[in-house]
């Protein structure tokens, strides 16, 4: 298994901002929370929510917030997809000029939409608010399609430049789909019947009028086993604007029940160290987390998220890499952590928790990347296939290539490329690699970076190319 973490220079045109959602009683996000909470109560088999976010962080983050609070998985398979290709695949009713276009299918208006994009820069998929969609039929509608029998076009904001109109359905019905499937000549004599797949669930009942917080109280983070100060080790490196703090627990095997208990003590003392500078977790850019046993990864994450939360990090939680190291053999406890801290907490954080085809989701308490000034600190990337979140097949070289593909997808969001902007590649290997395989890995790595560099430059990317450092590390185990 191969994982990769990258530090690189990034385009500084991205502005410091926060789009994170804060619970606001009475708004539409809480309405969605109430609805999905009731759906989950009545249909416990529901585990995920699918949304149509393509480029809107505003929309994606709010869906992810609701899913996180309800223990659901956010699916966003349109995220970062080529919008011109998406437009060709979509069928819906749209509205640009209500008098001309409202009620027509996208297939009829594709050429017109692309023309408007050239003239005015509109978003051809309507994500910027140019139009909304009404889905009457799609492959997911297995049992029936919606048919509008009668509708009225209502001008909401008439005008000669940017009029706004809506379709108001007056009458509609469901039309059953033909379930007959044509069989080949060889199959026509078969007596077996084809059953319809899929079900329609009706959720009924009064919804609760307020959302209940699902996060644990802060008091839980203080109910820790008391540890003598002489067993807590702190190491610091101080610079003008950025410094690091390392912390570990000596002789933990004598009292600790596992890595998660050590981590709780270590995080508490790092929090105390930050407070001594007048800082908090929002000042942390990146975290290296080392644990003695990867089998405790889930318990470690549960402890981690009690300290490092969205509430404490309004501009986004830090990026992170996590590997297993033989800590106990060298008296570094069961959990060793290093945090990179900035005096200036202005940063831009990318934290995508939805499963999509873009890059692996962060279903956990860390972000894919953190941009601070000109440096982009990228989280560890495994060779995971984004839509399935499973390790790709093909061995170490295939996993490394997929990890590089995932890293490039993250870098592109910040208008840069790992092929031209990377300063350091840290490549973690979880097994000894024979020499022939090493050459294969090196060849795959060089080929990928060369092709990506040419593609990036063809798209008008920056021409200056850095000469990065490649650091290979053999670790006992990695996540997944």
N, C-alpha and C positions, 0 to 999 in steps of 0.2 A: 504494500500500500504506500502511495506517495501523497504527501501533502505539501503545500507551498504557501509561503507568506512573502509579500513583496512590499518594499518601501520605495516610493518613486516621487519624482517631481511632477506636479500637476498644474493645470491651467488655473491661475488665480482669479479668473473672471467670475467663478462661482461665488456668490455672495453669502455672507453669514446670515442664516435664517433658521427659523424653526417652524415646522408644519405639524409638529406632534399635537395630538388631540388631548385636551384636558376635559374630563367629564363635566358636562354642562347640562344640568337637568332641564328637560323641556325641549331640547333641540332634536333635529331629525336623527342624529346619531343615537341618541338615547331611545328614540322611538324604534330604531332598528334593533337595539339591544333588547328592548322589551319584547318585541316580536320574536326574535330568534331564541330568546330565553324560554318563551312559551312553546315554540316549536320543538326545542330540545327536550323540554319537560314531557311533552305529549308523544314525541317520536325520539326515544333515546338512541336509536340507531344512527341518527344524523351526526356526522363527525366533521363535516367541512362545509364551507360556504364559497361559492364561486361568484366572482365579480368581473366586470368588464373593463377594469382600469387598463389603459394602454400607456399613458405617459403621465397621468395625474398623480403626483405624490399626495396631494390633498385627499383625494378619494381613497387611494390605497391605504394610507395610514389610518384612516377612520374605520375602514372595514377590518384592518388588522387589529385595531384597538378592541373592537367589539369581539372579534374571534378570540383574542388572547384572554379577555375577561371571562369568556364562556367555555374556554377549553376546546375551541374549534380550530380547524386548520383553514387558513385563507388560501383559496385557489385563484390565481390571476394569470391564466394561460395566454392572455393577450398582451401581457406586460412586455414592453420594449420590442414588440414585433414590428415588422415593416408595415407601415400603415397603408401604403398603396396596395400591397398584397392582401391585407385584411379587408380593404374596401371591396375587392373583387369577390371575396368569399361571403360578404354580409348581405342579408336580405332584410329590409326593414322599411318602415314609412318614415319620411324625413320632412323637415321644414326649413327652407331658406327664405324664399319668397312665398308666403302662404298662398297667394293667388295662383302661382304657377307650379310650385313643387310639392306642397303639402299633400300627402296621401300617395305619392308615387314611390316606386321601388328604387333602391340604389342602383340596381342594374341598368335602369333607364337613364339615371343622372350621373353615372360615373364620369363621362367625358366632361360634363358641365362642372362637376366638383373639382376636377383637376385644373380646369381652366380658371376657376375662382382661386385655386391655390396659387397659380402663377400670377394672377392679377393682384390678389389681396393677401396672400399668405394664410388662407384659412386652413384649419386642420381637416383633412379630407375625411377623417373618421368622426368628426364632430366632437372630439374630446375637449376642445377649448370652449364649448358652449354654443358652437355654431348651430347645432341641431341635436335633438334627442331622438331616440329610436323607439319604435313599438314593434315587438316581435310577435308575429301571428303564427309562425310555424318555424320549426327547426328540427334537426335530428334528435334532440332531447325530448321533443314532444312525441312520444311513442304512441299514445292512445288516440289523441285527437289534435286537430288544429283549430285555432280561433278564426272565426269568420265574422267580419263586421257587416251587419245587415244595413245599418244606417248610421251615418255620422255627420257632424256639423263642423265646419271650419270656423273657428272663433278668432278674430283679430284681437290679440291681447294688447299690443302696442303698435298701432298702425303708423306707418311712416314711409317716406319715399326712399330712405337709405337703408335702414335696418329694422324693418317691420318684424314683429313677433306674432306668430299665430300658433294655435294648438288645435288638434283634432279632439272633438268631444264626442265619444261614441254614444249613440242614442239607442241602438239595439245590436245585439250580437248573439252568436250561439257557438257551441262546440260541434265540430264535424268529425265523426269517427274516421280514422284512417283505414285504408284498405290493408288488411294484414296478410293478404294472399301474397305469397312469394313464388315467383316462377321457378320451377324446378327443371333441371336438365332431363333429357329423355331417359337417362338411366335411373333417375330418382322418382319419376312420375308414378311408378307402380308401388312405391313405398306407402304403407299405411300410416306411417308416423306423422303426427301432426306437429306443427310449429306453434309454440306458445309465445304469446306476447310477453316481452320483457318490460319491466318498469311498473311503477305503481303511482297512483295519485293519492296523496294524503291531505285530508282536510283538518285543519287545526281550528278548534273551537274553544270558546271560554273567554272569561274576562281576564285581560292582561293586568299585571301589577302596575301601579302608577309610578313606581320609582325603581331605579336600578340599584342593586346592592353591590357594594365593593367586594371583590373577591380576593384582593391582595391581603397579605398578612399584616398585622399591626407591627409598628416599629418596636414594640416592647419585646417581640420575639428575638430581635437581633441583639438584645442586651442580656438575654438569659443564657449566658455562656458559662462554661466551666472556667473557674478562676485559674489562671496560670501565673506562676511566679515570673516576675519581670526578667530574671536572669536567664530564663529559658527562651525568651523571645529575642531574636536577632534581627537587627535593622541595619541596612546598608544604604547609603545615599551617595549620589553624584550630583553636584550642584553646578549649574551653568547660569548664564544671564537670564535666559527666558524659558529653558526647558531642563528638567532634572528627573532622575529616576529614583524610586524607592523600592528596595527589595526586602522581603520579610519571610522568615521561616521559624519553625519551632524545633528546638533541640530535644532529643530524647523523647519524642512523641510516642514511641512504641510502648513506653512504660505506662502511659495513662490514656492515650487516645484510642478511640474505638474505630477510627477510620479517617480517610482523607478529608471528609466533609467536616469533622470536628476540628481538625487542624486548620482547615481553611477558615472556619468561623472565627477562630482566635486571631489568625493572621490578618483577615480583612478588618476586624475590629481595631487592631493596632495600626494598620495603615490608615484607616479612617481617622484615628486619633492624630497620627502624624500630619495628615492633610489639614486637619483642623488647626494644628499648631502654626501653620502658615496662613491661616485664614482661608483655606481652600476646602473644597468638597469633591465628590466624585465627578462633578461636571467639569473639573479641571483636568481629568485624566484623559489622555489621548489614546493610549494603547495599553493592553495588559498581556503579559506572558504568564500563563498559568501552567505550572508543572505539578503533576500529581504522581503518587507512588504506585497507584493501581487504577488502570483505565476501567476496570469493572465497576468502579465507584463513580463513574462519570455522571450518571443521572442524579445521584445524591449530592455530588459536588455542585452541579448546576442549581439544584434547589437551594443550597446554602448561598451560593453566589448571588442569586437573584434577590435574596432577602436584603442584601446590602446595596447592590448596584441596580437601581430602578429608574424607570422613566421619570418619576417624580423628582428624583435627586439629580437627574441629568436632562434638563429641559431641552437641550439641543441635541440629544441623542446619547445612548450608552456607548462606552468605548468599544473599539474594535479589539479582537482578542485572538490569540492562538493558544491551543491546548495540546500538550503531548505528555506521555508518560516518561518519567526518568527514574533511575534507581536511587531515589533520594535517601532512603533509609541507610543504604550502604555507605553513604558519605555524610551521615548525621545532619541531613537537611530536612528532617521531619517527613511528613506524609504529603504536605502541600507547600509548595514554594511559589511565591508570586512576585512579579516585578511590574511596577506601574510607571508609565511615562507621563510626567505631569508638565503642564504648561502654565506659566504665570498668567498668560493671556488666554482666557477660556473661549475666545471667539473661534468657532470652527464650523465646518459643514460635515454632517454625518449622514451616511447612507445606510439605512436599516430596513431592508426589504424582508418581510416575514412571510410573504405569499409564495406558494409554490407556483412556478411558471416555467416557461422554456428559456428564460433569459439567463439565469445563473442560480446556483443553489440558494434556497431560502435560509434565512437565519431564524430557525424556530428555536430560539434560545436568547439568552440575555447578552447579546453582543451584536455589533454592527459589521457590515461588510467592509466599510472603509471610513476613515476619518481624515478630512483635509484640514490641516492647520498651516496657515501661511502658504508656503509653496510645496510642502511635503504631504504626500498622501500615504497614510499608514493603512495597509490592507490586511484584513483578517486572513487567517489560514484558510486555504481552499483545498479541499480534497478532490479526487477525480470522480465527482458525483455527476450523474446525468440529471440535469435540473428538473425535468418533468416527473421523474420517478424517484429522485433522491436516493438512488442506489448507485453503488460503485460500478463503474463501467467495466466491461470485460476486456481481456487482452493483456493483462499483466502490467508490470510497472511502467513500461514506456507508454502504454495507452492511458493509464491513470495520470501520468505526468502531463501528457498532452491535454487531457480533459481539464486538469487543474489549471493549466495555462489558458485554455479557452475560457474557463470561468473567470479567471483573473482579468483577462482582457475585456470581458463584458462589463465587469465592475469599473475598470479604468476608463472605458468609453463614456460612462456616465459623467465623468469629470473631465471630459474633452482631452484625454491623453491616452497613451498606449504603453503597455509594458515593454513593447519592442523598442521604443525610443526614449522612454522617460525613466525606466527602472534604475534605481541606485543599487539595491541589494536584492538578490533572490536567495531566500533561505528554504532549502528543499529538504523536508524530513522524510526519511525512509524507515519503514517499520520492519524491514527484514534485510539481511545481508544480500547484496546484489552481486552475482558472479560477473567476472570481467567482461565476457561477451555481451551480457545484458547492459552493462554500463556504457559500452560503446553505442549500443542501440538507443539507449536513453539520451545520450549526448547528441546523437545524430537527429533524433526526433525533436529535441529541444532547440537545436540550432536551426533546423528546417522550419519549425513553427515560427520562431522569432523573426527569421528572415522574410517569410511570406507575410507575416502580420505587419512588419515594417513597411514592405512595399505597398500593401493595401492601405495602410494608414497614410503614407505619403501621397498616394494617388488621390485620396480624399481631401487633400489639402492640409494635412497635419503638419506639425512642426518638423523642420528638417534636421535640427540639431539632435544628434544621437549620443547618448551617454554610454560609457563603458562600464557595465555593472559588475558587481562582485557576485559570484555564485558560491554559495556555502551549502554543502551537503552534510546532513547530520543523521546518524543512525540512532533511532529511538526505539525503546522496547515496544511501544504501542502508540497508536493514534486513535482518535474518535472513529467510530464506525468500523 
